[in-house]
Amino acid sequence: MNLTRIGNWAADGFSTRKEKIQIFLKNTDRYFDSLAGTRFPKNFAPTYNRFQSEYRQLRKNPNPQNPLVWAEKMLTWGNILTHRAKLLN
């Protein structure tokens, strides 16, 4: 959910919402850090691992050259994880 919010804010005006985006990114980092060591089902683990790699790359760039591409990646991962998580139940 945070990824979708972050992506929407970035798409609507990254530079004007940068402070809010950074706050939510830090909260999101803490949440994902709390999942470290979690054993996910085999049908979800590869997706989560790909996400972690991509997310780390996105986090390394606090001032993206193209905020819309950055926002689209956040939105995409928000959607992927939301739908994949529904399959875990």
Buried (B, 14 or more C-beta within 10 A) or exposed (E): EBBBBBBBBBBEEBEEBBEEBEEBBEEBBEEBEEEEEEEBEEEBEEBBEEBBEBBEEBEEEEEBEEBEEBBBBBBBBBEBBEEBEEEEE
